[in-house]
Amino acid sequence: MCSFCNQNKITGQAYQPTPLDVEQTLGKAASDLGERTKNAEIAFFGGSFTAIDRTYMLSLLDATKKFRDKFCGIRISTRPDYIDKEILDILKSYGVTSIELGAQSMSTMYCLQMTEDIALKVFSNPQSLLKVMAFHLACR
């Protein structure tokens, strides 16, 4: 497994945040930020969010439910090979608004090609292409 996508290797920690941790963190952030939460995103950074155990991923997204109306969206980072129509449907249903795709290069040409390749793989019909347009897509 890629060391950039393995949370234990990245952080040196074996502990995985629980849904309760997410709720407590969001509660504190909402309290600290007040009205500024309207300009802040809930974010799941590092590694490959859509590559983690599906049940665990959904439990973390579930934990954001009561805070979604306070923040301007949910941002996740993941690998291009862990994005498909099923995943996008799930992410959309949980209120994810931004997806950052990890890249092996920050070359503009590479990022554009990667984004195009993902679009061709995942969005093979016009209805699906419209669906991807609802997400903010970034190369990182």
DSSP file (Angstrom, degrees, kcal/mol; ACC not computed):
  #  RESIDUE AA STRUCTURE BP1 BP2  ACC     N-H-->O    O-->H-N    N-H-->O    O-->H-N    TCO  KAPPA ALPHA  PHI   PSI    X-CA   Y-CA   Z-CA
    1    1 A M              0   0    0      0, 0.0     2,-0.1     0, 0.0     5,-0.1   0.000 360.0 360.0 360.0 144.3    0.0    0.0    0.0
    2    2 A C    >>  -     0   0    0      1,-0.1     3,-1.3     3,-0.1     4,-0.8  -0.389 360.0-139.0 -61.4 130.6    1.1    3.5   -0.8
    3    3 A S  T 34 S+     0   0    0      1,-0.3     3,-0.2     2,-0.2    -1,-0.1   0.765 103.4  59.5 -66.6 -22.7    2.7    5.2    2.3
    4    4 A F  T 34 S+     0   0    0      1,-0.2    43,-0.8     5,-0.1    -1,-0.3   0.686 109.9  42.3 -76.3 -16.4    0.9    8.4    1.4
    5    5 A C  T <4 S+     0   0    0     -3,-1.3     2,-0.8    41,-0.1    43,-0.6   0.489  92.3  91.7-106.9  -6.0   -2.5    6.6    1.6
    6    6 A N     X  -     0   0    0     -4,-0.8     4,-2.5    -3,-0.2     3,-0.3  -0.813  60.1-160.2 -96.2 109.4   -1.8    4.6    4.8
    7    7 A Q  H  > S+     0   0    0     -2,-0.8     4,-2.6     1,-0.2     6,-0.5   0.848  89.7  55.2 -59.0 -36.9   -3.0    6.6    7.8
    8    8 A N  H  > S+     0   0    0      1,-0.2     4,-2.1     2,-0.2    -1,-0.2   0.914 112.1  43.2 -64.1 -41.3   -0.9    4.6   10.2
    9    9 A K  H  4 S+     0   0    0     -3,-0.3    -2,-0.2     2,-0.2    -1,-0.2   0.880 115.0  50.0 -70.0 -37.8    2.3    5.4    8.3
   10   10 A I  H  < S+     0   0    0     -4,-2.5    -2,-0.2     1,-0.2    -1,-0.2   0.939 126.7  22.2 -65.6 -47.4    1.4    9.0    7.7
   11   11 A T  H  < S-     0   0    0     -4,-2.6    -2,-0.2     2,-0.2    -3,-0.2   0.660  91.3-129.8 -98.1 -18.4    0.6    9.8   11.3
   12   12 A G  S  < S+     0   0    0     -4,-2.1     2,-0.4    -5,-0.4    -4,-0.1   0.624  73.6 117.6  73.6  12.1    2.4    7.2   13.3
   13   13 A Q        -     0   0    0     -6,-0.5    -1,-0.3    -5,-0.2    -2,-0.2  -0.885  52.5-166.1-115.0 142.4   -0.8    6.6   15.1
   14   14 A A        +     0   0    0     -2,-0.4     2,-0.2    -3,-0.1    -1,-0.1   0.579  61.7 105.5 -96.8 -13.8   -2.9    3.4   15.1
   15   15 A Y        -     0   0    0     -7,-0.1    -2,-0.1     1,-0.0     0, 0.0  -0.484  55.7-158.2 -72.0 131.0   -6.0    5.2   16.6
   16   16 A Q        -     0   0    0     -2,-0.2    -2,-0.0     1,-0.0    -1,-0.0  -0.927  26.0-110.2-106.8 134.2   -8.8    5.8   14.2
   17   17 A P        -     0   0    0      0, 0.0    43,-0.0     0, 0.0    -1,-0.0  -0.308  32.3-138.4 -61.1 143.8  -11.3    8.6   15.1
   18   18 A T     >  -     0   0    0      1,-0.1     4,-2.1    42,-0.0     5,-0.1  -0.530  26.4-104.1 -94.9 166.0  -14.7    7.4   16.0
   19   19 A P  H  > S+     0   0    0      0, 0.0     4,-2.6     0, 0.0     5,-0.2   0.876 125.2  55.7 -56.3 -36.0  -18.0    8.9   15.0
   20   20 A L  H  > S+     0   0    0      2,-0.2     4,-2.8     1,-0.2     5,-0.2   0.905 104.4  52.6 -63.5 -40.9  -18.2   10.4   18.5
   21   21 A D  H  > S+     0   0    0      2,-0.2     4,-2.6     1,-0.2    -1,-0.2   0.918 109.7  49.5 -57.8 -43.6  -14.8   12.0   18.0
   22   22 A V  H  X S+     0   0    0     -4,-2.1     4,-2.7     2,-0.2     5,-0.2   0.943 111.7  47.9 -61.8 -48.1  -16.2   13.5   14.7
   23   23 A E  H  X S+     0   0    0     -4,-2.6     4,-2.5     1,-0.2    -2,-0.2   0.917 113.7  47.0 -59.7 -44.5  -19.3   14.8   16.5
   24   24 A Q  H  X S+     0   0    0     -4,-2.8     4,-2.3     2,-0.2    -1,-0.2   0.905 112.9  49.0 -65.7 -40.8  -17.3   16.3   19.4
   25   25 A T  H  X S+     0   0    0     -4,-2.6     4,-2.6    -5,-0.2    -2,-0.2   0.916 113.6  46.2 -64.2 -43.7  -14.8   17.9   17.0
   26   26 A L  H  X S+     0   0    0     -4,-2.7     4,-2.8    -5,-0.2     5,-0.2   0.878 110.7  53.2 -68.1 -37.0  -17.6   19.4   14.9
   27   27 A G  H  X S+     0   0    0     -4,-2.5     4,-2.1    -5,-0.2    -2,-0.2   0.926 112.3  44.5 -61.4 -44.7  -19.4   20.6   18.0
   28   28 A K  H  X S+     0   0    0     -4,-2.3     4,-3.1     2,-0.2     5,-0.2   0.920 114.0  49.8 -66.2 -43.7  -16.3   22.4   19.3
   29   29 A A  H  X S+     0   0    0     -4,-2.6     4,-2.9     1,-0.2     5,-0.3   0.922 111.1  49.1 -61.7 -43.5  -15.6   23.9   15.8
   30   30 A A  H  X S+     0   0    0     -4,-2.8     4,-1.9     2,-0.2    -1,-0.2   0.904 114.2  46.3 -62.3 -40.9  -19.1   25.1   15.5
   31   31 A S  H  < S+     0   0    0     -4,-2.1    -2,-0.2    -5,-0.2    -1,-0.2   0.932 116.4  43.8 -66.6 -46.3  -19.0   26.7   18.9
   32   32 A D  H  < S+     0   0    0     -4,-3.1    -2,-0.2     1,-0.2    -1,-0.2   0.882 120.2  40.7 -67.2 -39.4  -15.5   28.3   18.3
   33   33 A L  H >< S+     0   0    0     -4,-2.9     3,-2.1    -5,-0.2    -1,-0.2   0.765  81.0 177.0 -84.1 -26.0  -16.3   29.5   14.8
   34   34 A G  G >< S-     0   0    0     -4,-1.9     3,-1.6    -5,-0.3    -1,-0.2  -0.369  74.0  -1.6  58.1-128.8  -19.9   30.7   15.4
   35   35 A E  G >  S+     0   0    0      1,-0.3     3,-1.6     2,-0.1    -1,-0.3   0.699 122.3  77.2 -66.7 -19.5  -21.3   32.4   12.3
   36   36 A R  G X  S+     0   0    0     -3,-2.1     3,-1.9     1,-0.3    -1,-0.3   0.636  71.4  83.1 -68.2 -11.3  -18.0   31.8   10.5
   37   37 A T  G X  S+     0   0    0     -3,-1.6     3,-2.0     1,-0.3    35,-0.8   0.802  75.9  71.7 -61.3 -25.6  -18.9   28.1   10.0
   38   38 A K  G <  S+     0   0    0     -3,-1.6    -1,-0.3     1,-0.3    -2,-0.2   0.709 103.2  41.9 -61.7 -18.5  -20.9   29.2    7.0
   39   39 A N  G <  S+     0   0    0     -3,-1.9     2,-0.3    -4,-0.2    -1,-0.3   0.228 105.2  84.2-109.3  11.1  -17.5   29.7    5.3
   40   40 A A    <   -     0   0    0     -3,-2.0    32,-2.6    30,-0.2    33,-0.6  -0.868  64.2-143.4-118.3 148.9  -15.9   26.5    6.6
   41   41 A E  E     -a   73   0A   0     -2,-0.3     2,-0.4    30,-0.2    33,-0.2  -0.808  18.3-123.0-106.2 149.3  -16.0   23.0    5.4
   42   42 A I  E     -a   74   0A   0     31,-2.9    33,-3.2    -2,-0.3     2,-0.4  -0.774  43.9-162.9 -78.1 134.2  -16.1   19.7    7.3
   43   43 A A  E     -a   75   0A   0     -2,-0.4     2,-0.6    31,-0.2    33,-0.2  -0.979  32.7-167.9-135.3 138.3  -13.1   17.9    6.0
   44   44 A F  E     +a   76   0A   0     31,-2.6    33,-1.6    -2,-0.4     5,-0.2  -0.893  34.4 175.1-116.9  95.0  -11.8   14.3    6.0
   45   45 A F        +     0   0    0     -2,-0.6     3,-0.1    31,-0.2    -2,-0.0  -0.570  29.0  44.3-102.7 162.5   -8.2   14.8    4.9
   46   46 A G  S    S+     0   0    0      1,-0.3    31,-0.2    -2,-0.2     3,-0.1   0.383  94.6  13.7  86.4 142.6   -5.2   12.5    4.4
   47   47 A G  S    S-     0   0    0    -43,-0.8     2,-0.5     1,-0.1    -1,-0.3  -0.257 110.4 -46.6  63.0-146.0   -5.0    9.1    2.9
   48   48 A S    >>  -     0   0    0    -43,-0.6     3,-1.8     1,-0.1     4,-0.7  -0.846  47.1-170.6-131.8  93.5   -7.9    7.9    0.9
   49   49 A F  G >4 S+     0   0    0     28,-2.6     3,-0.9    -2,-0.5    29,-0.2   0.862  88.6  48.2 -56.3 -41.7  -11.3    8.5    2.5
   50   50 A T  G 34 S+     0   0    0      1,-0.2    -1,-0.3    27,-0.2    28,-0.1   0.555 105.9  60.2 -79.4  -5.2  -13.2    6.4   -0.1
   51   51 A A  G <4 S+     0   0    0     -3,-1.8    -1,-0.2   -46,-0.1    -2,-0.2   0.555  84.5  95.7 -95.8 -10.0  -10.7    3.5    0.2
   52   52 A I  S << S-     0   0    0     -3,-0.9     5,-0.1    -4,-0.7    -3,-0.0  -0.282 100.5 -60.5 -73.7 167.8  -11.3    2.9    4.0
   53   53 A D     >  -     0   0    0      1,-0.1     4,-2.8     3,-0.1     5,-0.2  -0.223  50.6-132.0 -48.6 129.4  -13.8    0.3    5.2
   54   54 A R  H  > S+     0   0    0      1,-0.2     4,-2.6     2,-0.2     5,-0.2   0.886 104.3  50.5 -57.6 -44.4  -17.2    1.3    3.7
   55   55 A T  H  > S+     0   0    0      1,-0.2     4,-2.0     2,-0.2    -1,-0.2   0.911 113.2  46.5 -61.5 -42.6  -19.0    0.8    7.1
   56   56 A Y  H  > S+     0   0    0      2,-0.2     4,-2.0     1,-0.2    -2,-0.2   0.925 111.5  51.3 -65.0 -45.6  -16.5    3.0    8.9
   57   57 A M  H  X S+     0   0    0     -4,-2.8     4,-2.2     1,-0.2    -2,-0.2   0.926 111.6  47.4 -57.4 -46.5  -16.6    5.6    6.1
   58   58 A L  H  X S+     0   0    0     -4,-2.6     4,-2.8     1,-0.2    -1,-0.2   0.859 108.3  55.1 -65.6 -35.4  -20.4    5.8    6.3
   59   59 A S  H  X S+     0   0    0     -4,-2.0     4,-1.5    -5,-0.2    -1,-0.2   0.882 108.7  48.4 -66.7 -35.8  -20.3    6.0   10.1
   60   60 A L  H  < S+     0   0    0     -4,-2.0     4,-0.4     2,-0.2    -2,-0.2   0.911 113.1  46.9 -68.3 -42.0  -18.0    9.1    9.9
   61   61 A L  H >< S+     0   0    0     -4,-2.2     3,-1.4     1,-0.2     4,-0.4   0.894 108.8  55.4 -65.8 -39.1  -20.2   10.7    7.3
   62   62 A D  H >< S+     0   0    0     -4,-2.8     3,-1.6     1,-0.3     4,-0.3   0.868  99.2  62.5 -58.0 -36.5  -23.3    9.9    9.5
   63   63 A A  T 3< S+     0   0    0     -4,-1.5    -1,-0.3     1,-0.3     3,-0.2   0.668  97.5  57.6 -66.7 -15.9  -21.6   11.7   12.4
   64   64 A T  T X> S+     0   0    0     -3,-1.4     3,-2.2    -4,-0.4     4,-1.0   0.584  78.3  99.9 -86.5 -10.2  -21.7   15.0   10.4
   65   65 A K  G X4 S+     0   0    0     -3,-1.6     3,-0.9    -4,-0.4     4,-0.4   0.849  80.7  44.7 -49.1 -52.0  -25.5   14.9    9.9
   66   66 A K  G 34 S+     0   0    0     -4,-0.3    -1,-0.3     1,-0.2    -2,-0.1   0.529 117.2  47.5 -76.7  -1.4  -26.5   17.4   12.6
   67   67 A F  G X> S+     0   0    0     -3,-2.2     3,-1.6     2,-0.1     4,-1.3   0.494  81.6  94.3-111.1  -7.6  -23.7   19.8   11.6
   68   68 A R  T << S+     0   0    0     -4,-1.0     3,-0.1    -3,-0.9    -2,-0.1   0.830  84.6  52.0 -59.4 -34.0  -24.3   19.9    7.8
   69   69 A D  T 34 S+     0   0    0     -4,-0.4    -1,-0.3     1,-0.2    -2,-0.1   0.637 107.0  54.7 -78.2 -11.8  -26.5   22.9    7.9
   70   70 A K  T <4 S+     0   0    0     -3,-1.6   -30,-0.2   -33,-0.0     2,-0.2   0.789 105.7  55.1 -88.0 -30.7  -23.9   24.9    9.9
   71   71 A F  S  < S-     0   0    0     -4,-1.3   -33,-0.2    -3,-0.1   -30,-0.2  -0.610  84.1-121.2-104.0 162.7  -21.0   24.4    7.5
   72   72 A C  S    S-     0   0    0    -32,-2.6     2,-0.3   -35,-0.8   -31,-0.2   0.566  78.7 -48.1 -82.7  -7.0  -20.8   25.2    3.8
   73   73 A G  E     -a   41   0A   0    -33,-0.6   -31,-2.9     2,-0.0     2,-0.4  -0.974  55.6 -85.8 166.1-176.3  -20.0   21.6    2.8
   74   74 A I  E     -ab  42  96A   0     21,-0.6    23,-2.7    -2,-0.3    24,-2.1  -0.991  32.6-164.2-124.8 131.1  -18.0   18.5    3.3
   75   75 A R  E     -ab  43  98A   0    -33,-3.2   -31,-2.6    -2,-0.4     2,-0.3  -0.934   8.4-179.3-115.8 136.0  -14.6   18.0    1.6
   76   76 A I  E     -ab  44  99A   0     22,-2.1    24,-2.7    -2,-0.4     2,-0.4  -0.931  16.6-145.0-128.4 157.0  -12.8   14.6    1.3
   77   77 A S  E     + b   0 100A   0    -33,-1.6   -28,-2.6    -2,-0.3     2,-0.3  -0.961  32.8 146.1-119.3 144.3   -9.5   13.6   -0.1
   78   78 A T  E     - b   0 101A   0     22,-2.7    24,-2.9    -2,-0.4   -30,-0.1  -0.930  46.6 -82.6-159.5 179.0   -9.0   10.3   -1.9
   79   79 A R    >   -     0   0    0     -2,-0.3     3,-1.8    22,-0.2    24,-0.1  -0.699  35.1-123.1 -93.5 147.4   -7.3    8.4   -4.7
   80   80 A P  G >  S+     0   0    0      0, 0.0     3,-1.1     0, 0.0    -1,-0.1   0.830 110.2  59.3 -59.0 -32.5   -8.5    8.5   -8.2
   81   81 A D  G 3  S+     0   0    0      1,-0.3     0, 0.0     3,-0.0     0, 0.0   0.481  98.2  60.5 -80.5   1.1   -8.8    4.7   -8.4
   82   82 A Y  G <  S+     0   0    0     -3,-1.8     2,-0.4     2,-0.0    -1,-0.3  -0.070  86.6  92.2-113.9  31.9  -11.3    4.8   -5.5
   83   83 A I    <   +     0   0    0     -3,-1.1     2,-0.3    -5,-0.1     3,-0.0  -0.995  44.9 140.1-123.8 126.7  -13.9    6.9   -7.3
   84   84 A D     >  -     0   0    0     -2,-0.4     4,-2.6     1,-0.0     5,-0.2  -0.906  65.4 -84.8-150.0 179.6  -16.7    5.4   -9.3
   85   85 A K  H  > S+     0   0    0     -2,-0.3     4,-2.5     1,-0.2     5,-0.2   0.896 125.4  52.0 -59.3 -42.4  -20.4    6.1   -9.8
   86   86 A E  H  > S+     0   0    0      1,-0.2     4,-2.2     2,-0.2    -1,-0.2   0.933 111.3  46.9 -60.4 -46.5  -21.4    4.2   -6.7
   87   87 A I  H  > S+     0   0    0      1,-0.2     4,-3.1     2,-0.2     5,-0.2   0.918 111.7  51.0 -62.4 -43.8  -19.0    6.1   -4.5
   88   88 A L  H  X S+     0   0    0     -4,-2.6     4,-2.7     1,-0.2    -1,-0.2   0.895 108.5  51.9 -62.9 -38.9  -20.1    9.4   -6.0
   89   89 A D  H  X S+     0   0    0     -4,-2.5     4,-2.1    -5,-0.2    -1,-0.2   0.923 112.6  46.1 -60.6 -43.7  -23.8    8.5   -5.4
   90   90 A I  H  X S+     0   0    0     -4,-2.2     4,-1.3     2,-0.2    -2,-0.2   0.948 113.1  48.5 -63.5 -49.4  -22.9    7.7   -1.7
   91   91 A L  H  <>S+     0   0    0     -4,-3.1     5,-2.6     1,-0.2     3,-0.5   0.911 111.8  49.5 -59.6 -43.7  -20.9   10.9   -1.3
   92   92 A K  H ><5S+     0   0    0     -4,-2.7     3,-1.5     1,-0.2    -1,-0.2   0.906 107.6  54.2 -61.9 -41.8  -23.6   13.1   -2.8
   93   93 A S  H 3<5S+     0   0    0     -4,-2.1    -1,-0.2     1,-0.3    -2,-0.2   0.754 109.1  49.6 -66.8 -22.6  -26.3   11.5   -0.5
   94   94 A Y  T 3<5S-     0   0    0     -4,-1.3    -1,-0.3    -3,-0.5    -2,-0.2   0.333 122.6-103.8 -97.4   6.0  -24.2   12.4    2.5
   95   95 A G  T < 5 +     0   0    0     -3,-1.5   -21,-0.6     1,-0.3     2,-0.2   0.637  59.9 162.7  86.8  13.8  -23.7   16.0    1.5
   96   96 A V  E   < +b   74   0A   0     -5,-2.6    -1,-0.3    -6,-0.2   -21,-0.2  -0.510   8.0 172.9 -67.6 132.6  -20.1   15.8    0.2
   97   97 A T  E     +     0   0A   0    -23,-2.7    39,-3.0     1,-0.2     2,-0.4   0.629  57.6  43.5-114.9 -22.6  -19.4   18.9   -1.9
   98   98 A S  E     -bc  75 136A   0    -24,-2.1   -22,-2.1    37,-0.2     2,-0.5  -0.988  56.1-169.6-134.1 137.2  -15.7   18.7   -2.7
   99   99 A I  E     -bc  76 137A   0     37,-3.2    39,-2.5    -2,-0.4     2,-0.6  -0.990   6.4-160.8-126.4 124.5  -13.4   15.9   -3.7
  100  100 A E  E     -bc  77 138A   0    -24,-2.7   -22,-2.7    -2,-0.5     2,-0.5  -0.921  11.6-151.7-103.3 123.5   -9.6   16.2   -3.8
  101  101 A L  E     -bc  78 139A   0     37,-3.4    39,-2.9    -2,-0.6   -22,-0.2  -0.836  16.1-126.1 -96.8 126.7   -7.9   13.6   -5.9
  102  102 A G        -     0   0    0    -24,-2.9     2,-0.3    -2,-0.5    37,-0.0  -0.439  29.6-161.6 -68.3 142.3   -4.4   12.6   -4.9
  103  103 A A        -     0   0    0     -2,-0.1     3,-0.1   -24,-0.1     8,-0.0  -0.934  28.6-142.4-129.1 149.9   -1.9   12.9   -7.7
  104  104 A Q  S    S+     0   0    0     -2,-0.3     2,-0.3     1,-0.1    -1,-0.1   0.585  95.0  28.1 -83.1 -10.3    1.6   11.5   -8.3
  105  105 A S        -     0   0    0      2,-0.1    -1,-0.1     3,-0.0    35,-0.0  -0.992  62.8-146.6-147.2 148.6    2.5   14.8   -9.9
  106  106 A M        +     0   0    0     -2,-0.3     2,-0.1    34,-0.1    33,-0.1   0.251  56.5 133.0 -99.5  11.9    1.4   18.4   -9.5
  107  107 A S     >  -     0   0    0      1,-0.1     4,-2.7     2,-0.0     5,-0.2  -0.410  61.4-133.7 -59.9 133.4    2.0   19.1  -13.2
  108  108 A T  H  > S+     0   0    0      1,-0.2     4,-2.6     2,-0.2     5,-0.2   0.910 107.0  51.0 -56.9 -43.2   -1.0   20.9  -14.7
  109  109 A M  H  > S+     0   0    0      2,-0.2     4,-2.5     1,-0.2    -1,-0.2   0.909 110.3  49.0 -62.7 -42.0   -1.0   18.5  -17.6
  110  110 A Y  H  > S+     0   0    0      2,-0.2     4,-3.1     1,-0.2     5,-0.2   0.944 112.6  47.3 -62.8 -47.3   -0.9   15.5  -15.4
  111  111 A C  H  X S+     0   0    0     -4,-2.7     4,-2.6     1,-0.2     5,-0.2   0.906 113.4  48.1 -62.8 -42.2   -3.8   16.8  -13.2
  112  112 A L  H  X S+     0   0    0     -4,-2.6     4,-2.3    -5,-0.2    -1,-0.2   0.923 114.2  46.5 -64.1 -42.5   -5.9   17.7  -16.2
  113  113 A Q  H  X S+     0   0    0     -4,-2.5     4,-3.0    -5,-0.2    -2,-0.2   0.913 112.6  49.9 -65.5 -42.5   -5.3   14.3  -17.8
  114  114 A M  H  X S+     0   0    0     -4,-3.1     4,-2.6     2,-0.2     5,-0.2   0.928 111.7  48.0 -61.8 -45.1   -6.0   12.4  -14.6
  115  115 A T  H  X S+     0   0    0     -4,-2.6     4,-2.5     1,-0.2    -1,-0.2   0.907 113.4  48.0 -62.5 -41.5   -9.3   14.4  -14.1
  116  116 A E  H  X S+     0   0    0     -4,-2.3     4,-2.7     2,-0.2    -2,-0.2   0.917 111.0  50.8 -65.0 -43.1  -10.2   13.6  -17.7
  117  117 A D  H  X S+     0   0    0     -4,-3.0     4,-2.4     2,-0.2    -2,-0.2   0.912 111.7  47.4 -61.0 -43.2   -9.3    9.9  -17.3
  118  118 A I  H  X S+     0   0    0     -4,-2.6     4,-3.0     2,-0.2     5,-0.5   0.927 111.6  51.1 -63.2 -44.5  -11.5    9.7  -14.2
  119  119 A A  H  X S+     0   0    0     -4,-2.5     4,-2.4     1,-0.2    -2,-0.2   0.914 112.0  46.7 -60.2 -42.8  -14.3   11.5  -15.9
  120  120 A L  H  < S+     0   0    0     -4,-2.7    -1,-0.2     1,-0.2    -2,-0.2   0.899 116.1  45.1 -66.1 -39.9  -14.1    9.1  -18.9
  121  121 A K  H  < S+     0   0    0     -4,-2.4     3,-0.2    -5,-0.2    -2,-0.2   0.926 126.7  27.0 -68.6 -45.4  -14.0    6.0  -16.6
  122  122 A V  H  < S+     0   0    0     -4,-3.0     2,-0.8     1,-0.2    -3,-0.2   0.850 120.1  49.1 -90.0 -37.7  -16.8    7.0  -14.2
  123  123 A F     <  +     0   0    0     -4,-2.4    -1,-0.2    -5,-0.5    -2,-0.1  -0.639  55.7 151.9-113.1  75.7  -19.0    9.3  -16.2
  124  124 A S        +     0   0    0     -2,-0.8    -1,-0.2    -3,-0.2    -4,-0.1   0.438  63.6  47.3 -88.4   1.1  -19.8    7.5  -19.4
  125  125 A N  S  > S-     0   0    0     -3,-0.1     4,-2.1     1,-0.1     3,-0.5  -0.958  88.4-108.9-138.3 160.4  -23.2    9.1  -20.0
  126  126 A P  H  > S+     0   0    0      0, 0.0     4,-2.2     0, 0.0     5,-0.2   0.838 114.8  56.5 -58.4 -37.1  -24.5   12.7  -19.9
  127  127 A Q  H  > S+     0   0    0      1,-0.2     4,-1.5     2,-0.2    -4,-0.0   0.915 110.2  45.5 -62.3 -41.3  -26.6   12.2  -16.7
  128  128 A S  H  > S+     0   0    0     -3,-0.5     4,-1.9     2,-0.2    -1,-0.2   0.882 108.7  55.9 -68.4 -38.1  -23.4   11.0  -14.8
  129  129 A L  H  X S+     0   0    0     -4,-2.1     4,-1.4     1,-0.2    -2,-0.2   0.901 106.1  51.4 -62.0 -39.7  -21.4   13.9  -16.2
  130  130 A L  H  X S+     0   0    0     -4,-2.2     4,-0.6     1,-0.2    -1,-0.2   0.880 105.9  56.8 -62.2 -36.3  -24.0   16.3  -14.8
  131  131 A K  H >< S+     0   0    0     -4,-1.5     3,-1.4     1,-0.2     4,-0.3   0.918 104.4  50.5 -62.2 -43.5  -23.6   14.6  -11.5
  132  132 A V  H >< S+     0   0    0     -4,-1.9     3,-1.8     1,-0.3    -1,-0.2   0.829  99.7  65.6 -66.1 -29.3  -19.8   15.2  -11.3
  133  133 A M  H 3< S+     0   0    0     -4,-1.4    -1,-0.3     1,-0.3    -2,-0.2   0.715  91.0  64.8 -65.7 -18.2  -20.4   18.9  -12.1
  134  134 A A  T << S+     0   0    0     -3,-1.4     2,-0.3    -4,-0.6    -1,-0.3   0.624  94.6  73.8 -78.2 -12.8  -22.2   19.2   -8.7
  135  135 A F  S <  S-     0   0    0     -3,-1.8     2,-0.6    -4,-0.3   -37,-0.2  -0.754  83.3-127.0 -98.3 147.0  -18.9   18.4   -7.0
  136  136 A H  E     -c   98   0A   0    -39,-3.0   -37,-3.2    -2,-0.3     2,-0.5  -0.851  33.4-159.2 -85.5 125.8  -15.9   20.7   -6.6
  137  137 A L  E     +c   99   0A   0     -2,-0.6     2,-0.3   -39,-0.2   -37,-0.2  -0.933  14.4 175.9-115.8 128.3  -13.0   18.6   -8.0
  138  138 A A  E     -c  100   0A   0    -39,-2.5   -37,-3.4    -2,-0.5     2,-0.5  -0.953  25.0-137.8-131.6 150.3   -9.4   19.4   -7.1
  139  139 A C  E      c  101   0A   0     -2,-0.3   -37,-0.2   -39,-0.2   -28,-0.1  -0.917 360.0 360.0-103.4 129.6   -6.1   17.7   -7.9
  140  140 A R              0   0    0    -39,-2.9   -38,-0.2    -2,-0.5    -1,-0.1   0.369 360.0 360.0-128.2 360.0   -3.7   17.6   -4.9
